Amino acid sequence: MGWSFYITEITAQLSDIVWGIWTIIFLCAVGLLLTWKTRFVQITNFKTALKLISGGALKRDSFSKDAGDISPFQAFTTALSATIGNGNVAGVATAIAIGGPGAAFWMCTVSLFGMATKYSEAVLGIKYRQKSDDGTMLGGPMVYLNKGLGMRRLSLFFAIAALFGGLGAGNMTQSNSIALVLFSDFGIPKWFSGMILALTLWLVIIGGIRRIGRVAEMLVPGMALIYIISCLAILMVNLKEIPEAIILIIDSAFNGTAATGGFAGATVARAMAYGFRRGTISSEAGVGTAAIAHGAARTSDPHRQGIIAMMGVFMDTMVISTMTALVLVTTGAWSSGLISTEMTAMAFKSVLPFGGIIIIIVSALFGFTTMVGWAYYCEQSLRYIGGIRFSIPFRWIYCGLAGVGAIFQVKPLWDWADIFMGFMVFANLIALVALRNEVKKMSQS
């Protein structure tokens, strides 16, 4: 066994430690605390949030004169571009393959409280944001850790974790997944896919946050709609199986899942662990990245931007990921013994004539927009660490790594990404707890 085997084993074990039971408890406790402090903002302001999102989609917020770089809706779609990704296709399937159908229940549970968490992140992102030397906004946990709490070292810790976590999970692993699918289904060489991805990515991110915002505003709603309509078509065909699927998901969440077909069985603890982990990583509620995107919004009202931000969790996890779970259970793909994108592709192919093609297109779009969103998060983290002089060189390096990631096997990077994501959660949750009363004031103003 070579050194690569030991590195893979060590990173996998570290990932499990970072995402152990204590992290899950911490996330849930903070979500519950912020839900209480904001007086159940995710419920009381849900209708208002829907109106703001629909108004933004119709460009009624695009000409705001408030300070900021992009419209509130563009900030929403930029944040959503980084969260709606292959985790919604492959990640949900993996969680169910290991934790059973019950993982979907716990995924939604943590996301319900995660809406209050993401609301709080965006509120603090607007309140404590600052101007960079080039006049653009800089927000995020690294800023409110420093300005709000004076925790300079912890703010740098968050920024470094976000930078390296994004280079892995948000960039190289995404390009690798896209290139692998294109190679296995169409025979397109990985090097060619990598070159095209790097070039297309460069055309987007070289224009900075304003171009990223415009691209996200254009791509995210469309790609989400394609996937949702496809899932709805499958669920309509399997309409009679939906009640039984829901019962299985709830029962498995509290009683575990027996071995069946190619599924090896799972305990309640395993269902909870993978459900909470997937719900958090998919929606990024608690990770703090939403504050970076929403900190660039043209607005002077933290509460207004916060309720827009919380809808990202609703769309990502409670709509898209839940629909994926229902498709996997109603089609029976969950017990096939497959995992990741293969399981979801099997479910789509079993009902839709071009189901495999849809998964390929959606995976490519989801992966690309994730790369775009994380490019901004990484750059802002680097700006906080070293200033704006690194911005242009970073954009070139980021695109180069996208090309490299498409060619080489980057499996250990998934675990490294989870580790860095866990570090981000740790730093961000400390800030949210310490600044909870600031969030409370702004939620009631």
C-alpha positions as a Markdown table, in Angstrom:
| # | Residue | x | y | z |
|---|---|---|---|---|
| 1 | Met | 0.0 | 0.0 | 0.0 |
| 2 | Gly | 1.4 | 3.4 | -1.1 |
| 3 | Trp | 1.4 | 6.7 | 0.7 |
| 4 | Ser | -1.7 | 7.8 | -1.2 |
| 5 | Phe | -3.7 | 5.1 | 0.5 |
| 6 | Tyr | -2.6 | 6.3 | 4.0 |
| 7 | Ile | -3.4 | 9.9 | 3.1 |
| 8 | Thr | -6.9 | 8.9 | 1.9 |
| 9 | Glu | -7.5 | 6.9 | 5.1 |
| 10 | Ile | -6.2 | 9.7 | 7.4 |
| 11 | Thr | -8.3 | 12.3 | 5.7 |
| 12 | Ala | -11.4 | 10.1 | 5.8 |
| 13 | Gln | -10.9 | 9.6 | 9.6 |
| 14 | Leu | -10.3 | 13.3 | 10.2 |
| 15 | Ser | -13.4 | 14.1 | 8.2 |
| 16 | Asp | -15.4 | 11.8 | 10.5 |
| 17 | Ile | -13.9 | 13.4 | 13.6 |
| 18 | Val | -14.6 | 16.9 | 12.4 |
| 19 | Trp | -18.2 | 16.0 | 11.5 |
| 20 | Gly | -18.7 | 13.9 | 14.7 |
| 21 | Ile | -21.8 | 14.1 | 17.0 |
| 22 | Trp | -20.5 | 17.2 | 18.7 |
| 23 | Thr | -20.6 | 19.2 | 15.4 |
| 24 | Ile | -24.2 | 18.0 | 14.8 |
| 25 | Ile | -25.3 | 18.9 | 18.3 |
| 26 | Phe | -23.6 | 22.3 | 18.0 |
| 27 | Leu | -25.3 | 23.0 | 14.6 |
| 28 | Cys | -28.7 | 22.1 | 15.9 |
| 29 | Ala | -28.3 | 24.0 | 19.1 |
| 30 | Val | -27.3 | 27.2 | 17.4 |
| 31 | Gly | -30.2 | 26.8 | 14.8 |
| 32 | Leu | -32.7 | 26.4 | 17.7 |
| 33 | Leu | -31.2 | 29.3 | 19.6 |
| 34 | Leu | -31.4 | 31.6 | 16.6 |
| 35 | Thr | -34.9 | 30.4 | 15.7 |
| 36 | Trp | -35.9 | 31.4 | 19.3 |
| 37 | Lys | -34.0 | 34.7 | 19.2 |
| 38 | Thr | -35.6 | 35.7 | 15.9 |
| 39 | Arg | -39.0 | 34.6 | 16.9 |
| 40 | Phe | -39.2 | 31.9 | 14.3 |
| 41 | Val | -38.2 | 34.2 | 11.4 |
| 42 | Gln | -38.3 | 31.3 | 8.9 |
| 43 | Ile | -42.1 | 30.9 | 9.6 |
| 44 | Thr | -43.3 | 34.5 | 10.4 |
| 45 | Asn | -41.4 | 36.0 | 7.4 |
| 46 | Phe | -41.8 | 33.2 | 4.9 |
| 47 | Lys | -44.5 | 34.9 | 2.9 |
| 48 | Thr | -42.6 | 38.2 | 2.8 |
| 49 | Ala | -39.5 | 36.4 | 1.6 |
| 50 | Leu | -41.4 | 34.8 | -1.3 |
| 51 | Lys | -42.6 | 38.2 | -2.4 |
| 52 | Leu | -39.0 | 39.6 | -2.2 |
| 53 | Ile | -37.6 | 36.7 | -4.2 |
| 54 | Ser | -40.4 | 37.0 | -6.9 |
| 55 | Gly | -39.9 | 40.7 | -7.1 |
| 56 | Gly | -36.1 | 40.3 | -7.5 |
| 57 | Ala | -36.7 | 37.7 | -10.3 |
| 58 | Leu | -38.8 | 40.3 | -12.1 |
| 59 | Lys | -35.9 | 42.8 | -11.6 |
| 60 | Arg | -37.8 | 45.1 | -9.3 |
| 61 | Asp | -34.8 | 45.3 | -7.0 |
| 62 | Ser | -32.1 | 45.8 | -9.6 |
| 63 | Phe | -31.9 | 49.6 | -9.5 |
| 64 | Ser | -31.5 | 50.1 | -5.8 |
| 65 | Lys | -29.3 | 53.1 | -5.0 |
| 66 | Asp | -28.0 | 51.7 | -1.7 |
| 67 | Ala | -24.4 | 50.8 | -1.2 |
| 68 | Gly | -23.3 | 47.4 | -2.6 |
| 69 | Asp | -22.1 | 45.7 | -5.8 |
| 70 | Ile | -25.0 | 43.6 | -7.0 |
| 71 | Ser | -28.8 | 43.5 | -6.6 |
| 72 | Pro | -30.3 | 41.6 | -3.6 |
| 73 | Phe | -31.7 | 39.0 | -6.0 |
| 74 | Gln | -28.3 | 38.6 | -7.6 |
| 75 | Ala | -26.7 | 38.1 | -4.2 |
| 76 | Phe | -29.4 | 35.4 | -3.6 |
| 77 | Thr | -28.6 | 33.6 | -6.8 |
| 78 | Thr | -24.9 | 33.9 | -6.3 |
| 79 | Ala | -25.2 | 32.2 | -2.9 |
| 80 | Leu | -27.6 | 29.7 | -4.4 |
| 81 | Ser | -25.1 | 28.9 | -7.3 |
| 82 | Ala | -22.6 | 27.7 | -4.7 |
| 83 | Thr | -25.1 | 25.6 | -2.8 |
| 84 | Ile | -27.2 | 24.0 | -5.5 |
| 85 | Gly | -24.6 | 21.6 | -6.9 |
| 86 | Asn | -23.9 | 18.0 | -7.4 |
| 87 | Gly | -24.5 | 17.5 | -3.7 |
| 88 | Asn | -28.2 | 17.8 | -4.5 |
| 89 | Val | -27.8 | 14.9 | -7.1 |
| 90 | Ala | -24.9 | 12.8 | -5.8 |
| 91 | Gly | -24.7 | 13.9 | -2.2 |
| 92 | Val | -28.4 | 13.1 | -1.3 |
| 93 | Ala | -28.0 | 9.7 | -3.0 |
| 94 | Thr | -24.9 | 9.0 | -1.1 |
| 95 | Ala | -26.5 | 10.0 | 2.2 |
| 96 | Ile | -29.5 | 7.6 | 1.5 |
| 97 | Ala | -27.2 | 4.8 | 0.3 |
| 98 | Ile | -25.3 | 4.9 | 3.6 |
| 99 | Gly | -27.9 | 6.2 | 6.1 |
| 100 | Gly | -31.1 | 4.9 | 4.5 |
| 101 | Pro | -34.2 | 6.8 | 3.6 |
| 102 | Gly | -34.4 | 8.2 | 7.1 |
| 103 | Ala | -31.4 | 10.5 | 6.3 |
| 104 | Ala | -33.8 | 12.6 | 4.1 |
| 105 | Phe | -36.0 | 13.3 | 7.2 |
| 106 | Trp | -33.1 | 14.5 | 9.3 |
| 107 | Met | -31.7 | 16.5 | 6.3 |
| 108 | Cys | -35.0 | 18.5 | 6.2 |
| 109 | Thr | -35.1 | 18.8 | 10.0 |
| 110 | Val | -31.7 | 20.4 | 10.3 |
| 111 | Ser | -32.5 | 22.6 | 7.3 |
| 112 | Leu | -35.7 | 24.0 | 8.9 |
| 113 | Phe | -33.6 | 25.5 | 11.7 |
| 114 | Gly | -30.8 | 26.2 | 9.3 |
| 115 | Met | -33.1 | 28.8 | 7.7 |
| 116 | Ala | -32.7 | 30.9 | 10.9 |
| 117 | Thr | -29.0 | 30.3 | 10.9 |
| 118 | Lys | -28.6 | 31.5 | 7.3 |
| 119 | Tyr | -30.9 | 34.5 | 8.0 |
| 120 | Ser | -28.5 | 35.5 | 10.9 |
| 121 | Glu | -25.4 | 35.1 | 8.7 |
| 122 | Ala | -26.8 | 37.4 | 6.0 |
| 123 | Val | -27.9 | 40.0 | 8.6 |
| 124 | Leu | -24.4 | 40.1 | 10.2 |
| 125 | Gly | -22.9 | 40.1 | 6.7 |
| 126 | Ile | -24.6 | 43.3 | 5.8 |
| 127 | Lys | -24.2 | 44.9 | 9.3 |
| 128 | Tyr | -20.4 | 44.4 | 9.5 |
| 129 | Arg | -19.3 | 44.5 | 5.8 |
| 130 | Gln | -16.6 | 46.9 | 4.8 |
| 131 | Lys | -15.3 | 48.4 | 1.6 |
| 132 | Ser | -12.2 | 47.0 | -0.1 |
| 133 | Asp | -9.5 | 49.3 | -1.6 |
| 134 | Asp | -11.2 | 49.0 | -5.0 |
| 135 | Gly | -14.6 | 50.1 | -3.6 |
| 136 | Thr | -16.3 | 46.7 | -3.7 |
| 137 | Met | -17.8 | 45.2 | -0.6 |
| 138 | Leu | -16.2 | 42.6 | 1.6 |
| 139 | Gly | -18.4 | 40.7 | 4.0 |
| 140 | Gly | -18.6 | 37.3 | 5.7 |
| 141 | Pro | -17.8 | 35.6 | 9.0 |
| 142 | Met | -14.1 | 36.7 | 8.8 |
| 143 | Val | -15.3 | 40.3 | 8.8 |
| 144 | Tyr | -17.9 | 40.0 | 11.6 |
| 145 | Leu | -15.6 | 37.9 | 13.7 |
| 146 | Asn | -13.0 | 40.7 | 13.6 |
| 147 | Lys | -15.3 | 43.8 | 13.6 |
| 148 | Gly | -18.0 | 42.5 | 15.7 |
| 149 | Leu | -16.0 | 40.5 | 18.2 |
| 150 | Gly | -12.4 | 41.5 | 17.8 |
| 151 | Met | -11.4 | 37.9 | 17.1 |
| 152 | Arg | -8.7 | 38.6 | 14.6 |
| 153 | Arg | -7.0 | 35.2 | 14.8 |
| 154 | Leu | -10.2 | 33.3 | 14.5 |
| 155 | Ser | -11.3 | 35.4 | 11.5 |
| 156 | Leu | -8.0 | 34.5 | 9.7 |
| 157 | Phe | -8.6 | 30.9 | 10.6 |
| 158 | Phe | -12.0 | 31.1 | 8.9 |
| 159 | Ala | -10.7 | 32.8 | 5.8 |
| 160 | Ile | -7.9 | 30.2 | 5.4 |
| 161 | Ala | -10.3 | 27.3 | 5.8 |
| 162 | Ala | -12.7 | 28.9 | 3.3 |
| 163 | Leu | -9.9 | 29.5 | 0.8 |
| 164 | Phe | -8.6 | 25.9 | 0.8 |
| 165 | Gly | -12.0 | 24.3 | 1.3 |
| 166 | Gly | -13.3 | 26.2 | -1.8 |
| 167 | Leu | -10.3 | 25.2 | -4.0 |
| 168 | Gly | -11.2 | 21.6 | -3.2 |
| 169 | Ala | -14.9 | 21.2 | -2.9 |
| 170 | Gly | -15.9 | 24.2 | -4.9 |
| 171 | Asn | -13.5 | 23.9 | -7.8 |
| 172 | Met | -11.3 | 20.8 | -8.4 |
| 173 | Thr | -13.8 | 18.1 | -7.3 |
| 174 | Gln | -16.6 | 19.8 | -9.3 |
| 175 | Ser | -14.5 | 19.9 | -12.5 |
| 176 | Asn | -13.5 | 16.3 | -12.0 |
| 177 | Ser | -17.1 | 15.2 | -11.6 |
| 178 | Ile | -18.2 | 17.0 | -14.8 |
| 179 | Ala | -15.2 | 15.7 | -16.8 |
| 180 | Leu | -15.8 | 12.1 | -15.6 |
| 181 | Val | -19.5 | 12.2 | -16.6 |
| 182 | Leu | -18.7 | 13.6 | -20.1 |
| 183 | Phe | -16.0 | 11.0 | -20.6 |
| 184 | Ser | -18.0 | 8.0 | -19.4 |
| 185 | Asp | -21.1 | 8.9 | -21.4 |
| 186 | Phe | -19.8 | 10.7 | -24.5 |
| 187 | Gly | -16.1 | 9.7 | -24.6 |
| 188 | Ile | -15.0 | 13.3 | -24.4 |
| 189 | Pro | -11.3 | 13.4 | -23.2 |
| 190 | Lys | -10.9 | 14.7 | -19.7 |
| 191 | Trp | -8.2 | 17.1 | -20.8 |
| 192 | Phe | -10.5 | 18.7 | -23.3 |
| 193 | Ser | -13.4 | 19.1 | -20.8 |
| 194 | Gly | -10.9 | 20.6 | -18.4 |
| 195 | Met | -9.7 | 23.1 | -20.9 |
| 196 | Ile | -13.2 | 24.2 | -21.9 |
| 197 | Leu | -14.3 | 24.4 | -18.2 |
| 198 | Ala | -11.2 | 26.5 | -17.3 |
| 199 | Leu | -11.8 | 28.9 | -20.3 |
| 200 | Thr | -15.5 | 29.3 | -19.6 |
| 201 | Leu | -14.9 | 29.8 | -15.9 |
| 202 | Trp | -12.2 | 32.4 | -16.7 |
| 203 | Leu | -14.7 | 34.4 | -18.9 |
| 204 | Val | -17.1 | 34.6 | -16.0 |
| 205 | Ile | -14.9 | 35.2 | -12.9 |
| 206 | Ile | -12.4 | 37.6 | -14.6 |
| 207 | Gly | -15.3 | 40.2 | -14.5 |
| 208 | Gly | -15.5 | 40.0 | -10.7 |
| 209 | Ile | -18.7 | 39.9 | -8.6 |
| 210 | Arg | -20.8 | 42.0 | -11.0 |
| 211 | Arg | -20.3 | 39.5 | -13.9 |
| 212 | Ile | -20.7 | 36.6 | -11.5 |
| 213 | Gly | -23.9 | 38.1 | -10.2 |
| 214 | Arg | -25.3 | 38.5 | -13.8 |
| 215 | Val | -24.3 | 34.9 | -14.8 |
| 216 | Ala | -25.8 | 33.4 | -11.6 |
| 217 | Glu | -29.0 | 35.4 | -12.1 |
| 218 | Met | -29.3 | 33.9 | -15.6 |
| 219 | Leu | -28.2 | 30.3 | -15.0 |
| 220 | Val | -29.4 | 29.3 | -11.5 |
| 221 | Pro | -33.2 | 29.8 | -11.9 |
| 222 | Gly | -33.2 | 27.9 | -15.2 |
| 223 | Met | -31.1 | 25.0 | -14.1 |
| 224 | Ala | -33.1 | 24.6 | -10.9 |
| 225 | Leu | -36.3 | 24.7 | -12.9 |
| 226 | Ile | -35.1 | 21.9 | -15.3 |
| 227 | Tyr | -34.3 | 19.7 | -12.4 |
| 228 | Ile | -37.5 | 20.4 | -10.5 |
| 229 | Ile | -39.7 | 19.8 | -13.5 |
| 230 | Ser | -37.9 | 16.5 | -14.2 |
| 231 | Cys | -38.4 | 15.3 | -10.6 |
| 232 | Leu | -42.0 | 16.3 | -10.7 |
| 233 | Ala | -42.5 | 14.3 | -13.9 |
| 234 | Ile | -41.0 | 11.2 | -12.2 |
| 235 | Leu | -43.2 | 11.7 | -9.1 |
| 236 | Met | -46.3 | 12.1 | -11.2 |
| 237 | Val | -45.6 | 8.8 | -12.9 |
| 238 | Asn | -45.0 | 7.2 | -9.4 |
| 239 | Leu | -47.8 | 9.1 | -7.7 |
| 240 | Lys | -49.2 | 6.1 | -5.9 |
| 241 | Glu | -45.8 | 5.3 | -4.4 |
| 242 | Ile | -45.4 | 8.8 | -2.7 |
| 243 | Pro | -47.4 | 8.1 | 0.5 |
| 244 | Glu | -45.6 | 4.8 | 1.0 |
| 245 | Ala | -42.2 | 6.6 | 0.4 |
| 246 | Ile | -43.0 | 9.3 | 2.9 |
| 247 | Ile | -43.9 | 6.7 | 5.5 |
| 248 | Leu | -40.7 | 4.8 | 4.8 |
| 249 | Ile | -38.6 | 8.0 | 5.2 |
| 250 | Ile | -40.2 | 8.9 | 8.5 |
| 251 | Asp | -40.2 | 5.3 | 9.9 |
| 252 | Ser | -36.5 | 4.9 | 8.9 |
| 253 | Ala | -35.6 | 8.1 | 10.6 |
| 254 | Phe | -36.8 | 6.8 | 14.0 |
| 255 | Asn | -36.4 | 3.0 | 13.7 |
| 256 | Gly | -33.5 | 2.5 | 11.3 |
| 257 | Thr | -33.6 | 0.6 | 8.0 |
| 258 | Ala | -33.4 | -3.1 | 7.5 |
| 259 | Ala | -31.2 | -4.6 | 4.8 |
| 260 | Thr | -33.0 | -5.0 | 1.5 |
| 261 | Gly | -31.9 | -5.5 | -2.1 |
| 262 | Gly | -28.4 | -4.0 | -2.4 |
| 263 | Phe | -28.8 | -1.9 | 0.8 |
| 264 | Ala | -26.9 | -3.2 | 3.8 |
| 265 | Gly | -29.1 | -1.6 | 6.5 |
| 266 | Ala | -28.6 | 1.4 | 8.7 |
| 267 | Thr | -29.2 | 2.5 | 12.3 |
| 268 | Val | -31.0 | 5.6 | 13.4 |
| 269 | Ala | -27.7 | 7.2 | 14.4 |
| 270 | Arg | -26.3 | 6.7 | 11.0 |
| 271 | Ala | -29.4 | 8.1 | 9.4 |
| 272 | Met | -29.2 | 11.2 | 11.6 |
| 273 | Ala | -25.5 | 11.6 | 11.0 |
| 274 | Tyr | -25.6 | 11.5 | 7.3 |
| 275 | Gly | -28.9 | 13.5 | 7.1 |
| 276 | Phe | -27.5 | 16.3 | 9.3 |
| 277 | Arg | -24.2 | 16.3 | 7.5 |
| 278 | Arg | -25.8 | 16.4 | 4.0 |
| 279 | Gly | -28.3 | 19.1 | 5.0 |
| 280 | Thr | -25.6 | 21.4 | 6.3 |
| 281 | Ile | -23.1 | 20.9 | 3.5 |
| 282 | Ser | -25.7 | 21.1 | 0.8 |
| 283 | Ser | -27.4 | 24.3 | 2.1 |
| 284 | Glu | -24.2 | 25.7 | 3.8 |
| 285 | Ala | -26.4 | 27.0 | 6.6 |
| 286 | Gly | -23.9 | 27.4 | 9.5 |
| 287 | Val | -20.9 | 27.4 | 7.2 |
| 288 | Gly | -21.1 | 31.1 | 6.8 |
| 289 | Thr | -20.5 | 31.5 | 3.0 |
| 290 | Ala | -24.0 | 33.1 | 2.6 |
| 291 | Ala | -22.7 | 36.1 | 4.5 |
| 292 | Ile | -20.0 | 36.6 | 1.9 |
| 293 | Ala | -22.4 | 36.7 | -1.1 |
| 294 | His | -25.2 | 38.6 | 0.6 |
| 295 | Gly | -22.6 | 41.1 | 2.0 |
| 296 | Ala | -22.2 | 42.4 | -1.6 |
| 297 | Ala | -26.0 | 43.2 | -2.0 |
| 298 | Arg | -27.1 | 46.7 | -2.7 |
| 299 | Thr | -29.2 | 47.2 | 0.4 |
| 300 | Ser | -29.2 | 49.1 | 3.7 |
| 301 | Asp | -31.6 | 46.8 | 5.4 |
| 302 | Pro | -30.0 | 43.7 | 7.0 |
| 303 | His | -33.3 | 42.2 | 8.0 |
| 304 | Arg | -34.7 | 42.4 | 4.4 |
| 305 | Gln | -31.5 | 40.7 | 3.0 |
| 306 | Gly | -31.6 | 38.1 | 5.8 |
| 307 | Ile | -35.1 | 36.8 | 4.9 |
| 308 | Ile | -34.1 | 36.7 | 1.2 |
| 309 | Ala | -31.0 | 34.6 | 2.2 |
| 310 | Met | -32.9 | 32.1 | 4.3 |
| 311 | Met | -34.9 | 31.1 | 1.2 |
| 312 | Gly | -31.7 | 29.6 | -0.1 |
| 313 | Val | -31.9 | 26.8 | 2.4 |
| 314 | Phe | -35.6 | 26.3 | 1.6 |
| 315 | Met | -34.9 | 26.0 | -2.2 |
| 316 | Asp | -31.7 | 24.0 | -1.9 |
| 317 | Thr | -32.6 | 21.4 | 0.7 |
| 318 | Met | -36.3 | 21.5 | 1.4 |
| 319 | Val | -37.3 | 21.6 | -2.2 |
| 320 | Ile | -34.5 | 20.3 | -4.5 |
| 321 | Ser | -32.8 | 17.8 | -2.2 |
| 322 | Thr | -36.2 | 16.5 | -0.8 |
| 323 | Met | -37.4 | 16.0 | -4.4 |
| 324 | Thr | -34.3 | 14.0 | -5.1 |
| 325 | Ala | -34.9 | 11.8 | -2.1 |
| 326 | Leu | -38.5 | 11.2 | -3.0 |
| 327 | Val | -37.5 | 10.2 | -6.6 |
| 328 | Leu | -34.9 | 7.8 | -5.2 |
| 329 | Val | -37.3 | 6.2 | -2.8 |
| 330 | Thr | -40.4 | 6.0 | -5.1 |
| 331 | Thr | -38.4 | 4.4 | -8.0 |
| 332 | Gly | -36.7 | 1.9 | -5.6 |
| 333 | Ala | -33.2 | 3.1 | -6.7 |
| 334 | Trp | -32.3 | 3.7 | -3.0 |
| 335 | Ser | -31.9 | -0.1 | -2.4 |
| 336 | Ser | -30.1 | -0.8 | -5.7 |
| 337 | Gly | -26.7 | -0.9 | -4.1 |
| 338 | Leu | -25.5 | 2.0 | -6.2 |
| 339 | Ile | -24.2 | 5.2 | -4.8 |
| 340 | Ser | -23.7 | 8.9 | -5.8 |
| 341 | Thr | -24.8 | 10.1 | -9.2 |
| 342 | Glu | -25.1 | 6.5 | -10.5 |
| 343 | Met | -28.1 | 6.0 | -8.2 |
| 344 | Thr | -29.8 | 9.2 | -9.2 |
| 345 | Ala | -29.2 | 8.4 | -12.9 |
| 346 | Met | -30.7 | 5.0 | -12.5 |
| 347 | Ala | -33.9 | 6.6 | -10.9 |
| 348 | Phe | -34.2 | 9.1 | -13.8 |
| 349 | Lys | -33.5 | 6.5 | -16.5 |
| 350 | Ser | -36.2 | 4.1 | -15.1 |
| 351 | Val | -38.9 | 6.7 | -15.8 |
| 352 | Leu | -37.8 | 9.3 | -18.3 |
| 353 | Pro | -36.7 | 8.4 | -21.8 |
| 354 | Phe | -33.8 | 10.8 | -21.7 |
| 355 | Gly | -33.3 | 10.6 | -17.9 |
| 356 | Gly | -29.6 | 9.9 | -18.2 |
| 357 | Ile | -29.0 | 13.0 | -20.5 |
| 358 | Ile | -31.0 | 15.2 | -18.1 |
| 359 | Ile | -28.7 | 14.1 | -15.2 |
| 360 | Ile | -25.6 | 14.8 | -17.3 |
| 361 | Ile | -26.8 | 18.3 | -18.2 |
| 362 | Val | -28.0 | 19.1 | -14.7 |
| 363 | Ser | -24.8 | 17.8 | -13.1 |
| 364 | Ala | -22.6 | 19.8 | -15.5 |
| 365 | Leu | -24.6 | 23.0 | -14.8 |
| 366 | Phe | -24.8 | 22.4 | -11.1 |
| 367 | Gly | -21.1 | 21.8 | -11.0 |
| 368 | Phe | -20.1 | 24.8 | -13.0 |
| 369 | Thr | -22.3 | 27.3 | -11.1 |
| 370 | Thr | -20.8 | 25.9 | -7.8 |
| 371 | Met | -17.3 | 26.6 | -9.2 |
| 372 | Val | -18.4 | 30.1 | -10.1 |
| 373 | Gly | -19.9 | 30.8 | -6.6 |
| 374 | Trp | -16.9 | 29.4 | -4.8 |
| 375 | Ala | -14.5 | 31.4 | -6.9 |
| 376 | Tyr | -16.0 | 34.5 | -5.3 |
| 377 | Tyr | -15.9 | 33.1 | -1.8 |
| 378 | Cys | -12.3 | 32.0 | -2.2 |
| 379 | Glu | -11.3 | 35.4 | -3.6 |
| 380 | Gln | -13.0 | 37.3 | -0.8 |
| 381 | Ser | -11.3 | 35.2 | 1.8 |
| 382 | Leu | -7.9 | 35.8 | 0.1 |
| 383 | Arg | -8.7 | 39.6 | -0.1 |
| 384 | Tyr | -9.3 | 39.6 | 3.7 |
| 385 | Ile | -6.0 | 37.8 | 4.3 |
| 386 | Gly | -3.8 | 39.7 | 1.8 |
| 387 | Gly | -5.7 | 42.5 | 0.2 |
| 388 | Ile | -6.9 | 43.1 | -3.4 |
| 389 | Arg | -3.4 | 42.7 | -5.1 |
| 390 | Phe | -3.9 | 39.0 | -5.2 |
| 391 | Ser | -7.3 | 39.1 | -6.9 |
| 392 | Ile | -6.3 | 38.9 | -10.6 |
| 393 | Pro | -3.5 | 36.3 | -10.1 |
| 394 | Phe | -5.9 | 34.2 | -8.0 |
| 395 | Arg | -8.6 | 34.1 | -10.7 |
| 396 | Trp | -6.0 | 32.7 | -13.2 |
| 397 | Ile | -4.8 | 30.1 | -10.6 |
| 398 | Tyr | -8.4 | 29.1 | -9.8 |
| 399 | Cys | -9.2 | 28.5 | -13.5 |
| 400 | Gly | -5.9 | 26.5 | -13.9 |
| 401 | Leu | -6.8 | 24.3 | -10.9 |
| 402 | Ala | -10.2 | 23.7 | -12.5 |
| 403 | Gly | -8.4 | 22.3 | -15.6 |
| 404 | Val | -6.1 | 20.2 | -13.4 |
| 405 | Gly | -9.0 | 18.8 | -11.3 |
| 406 | Ala | -10.7 | 17.6 | -14.5 |
| 407 | Ile | -7.7 | 15.4 | -15.5 |
| 408 | Phe | -6.5 | 13.9 | -12.2 |
| 409 | Gln | -8.2 | 11.8 | -9.6 |
| 410 | Val | -9.1 | 14.1 | -6.6 |
| 411 | Lys | -11.0 | 11.7 | -4.3 |
| 412 | Pro | -9.1 | 12.7 | -1.1 |
| 413 | Leu | -10.1 | 16.4 | -1.8 |
| 414 | Trp | -13.7 | 15.5 | -0.9 |
| 415 | Asp | -12.6 | 14.6 | 2.6 |
| 416 | Trp | -10.3 | 17.5 | 2.9 |
| 417 | Ala | -13.1 | 19.8 | 1.7 |
| 418 | Asp | -15.3 | 18.4 | 4.5 |
| 419 | Ile | -12.6 | 19.0 | 7.0 |
| 420 | Phe | -12.1 | 22.6 | 6.0 |
| 421 | Met | -15.9 | 23.1 | 5.9 |
| 422 | Gly | -16.1 | 21.8 | 9.4 |
| 423 | Phe | -13.5 | 24.3 | 10.5 |
| 424 | Met | -15.6 | 27.1 | 8.9 |
| 425 | Val | -18.7 | 25.9 | 10.8 |
| 426 | Phe | -16.8 | 25.9 | 14.0 |
| 427 | Ala | -15.6 | 29.5 | 13.6 |
| 428 | Asn | -18.9 | 30.8 | 12.2 |
| 429 | Leu | -21.1 | 29.3 | 14.9 |
| 430 | Ile | -18.9 | 30.9 | 17.6 |
| 431 | Ala | -19.6 | 34.2 | 16.0 |
| 432 | Leu | -23.3 | 33.6 | 15.6 |
| 433 | Val | -23.7 | 32.6 | 19.3 |
| 434 | Ala | -21.7 | 35.6 | 20.5 |
| 435 | Leu | -23.6 | 38.0 | 18.2 |
| 436 | Arg | -27.1 | 36.5 | 18.8 |
| 437 | Asn | -28.4 | 39.6 | 20.5 |
| 438 | Glu | -27.3 | 41.8 | 17.6 |
| 439 | Val | -29.3 | 39.4 | 15.3 |
| 440 | Lys | -32.3 | 39.6 | 17.7 |
| 441 | Lys | -32.3 | 43.4 | 17.5 |
| 442 | Met | -32.3 | 43.6 | 13.7 |
| 443 | Ser | -34.9 | 40.9 | 13.4 |
| 444 | Gln | -37.3 | 42.9 | 15.5 |
| 445 | Ser | -36.5 | 46.4 | 14.1 |
